């Protein structure tokens, strides 16, 4: 599937399984963060929307404006963090590299890279809108 040229209706009809949409105050800022820190690929990125690809998985970024008639919009806080209680885990992502890249962008590292008893090396990074991204790889 060509994520750069697929139409919105064809993309929507192709989605299966579990979908993730992340609602943001600034889509381009998040695309830059995810591409620079985690080497994701952003497709059809605009002020309002992006398809993000991480390995074989895709998810969507949406601006607040795209949710103008959505019942969730009035419940969103005006200031981050927005994603409290949600961990977005990126397996097979080197936590040391991700932490260094995130620090270079001024992102907040909530937990520095460390070895965990469950067999992973992880770090926890707070993204621009307050979503928690956990980079990890097997020990």
PEKA-V357401 format. One record per run of one state. SS is the DSSP state (A for helix, B for strand, O for the rest). FROM is the first residue (numbers start at 1). LEN is the number of residues. If there is no record, write none. Layout:
BEGIN
SS_FROM_LEN + SS_FROM_LEN
END
This chain:
BEGIN
O_1_7 + A_8_7 + O_15_6 + B_21_4 + O_25_2 + A_27_12 + O_39_2 + B_41_3 + O_44_5 + B_49_6 + O_55_2 + B_57_7 + A_64_4 + O_68_5 + A_73_3 + O_76_11 + B_87_5 + O_92_3 + A_95_10 + O_105_3 + B_108_8 + O_116_4 + B_120_7 + O_127_5 + B_132_7 + O_139_1
END
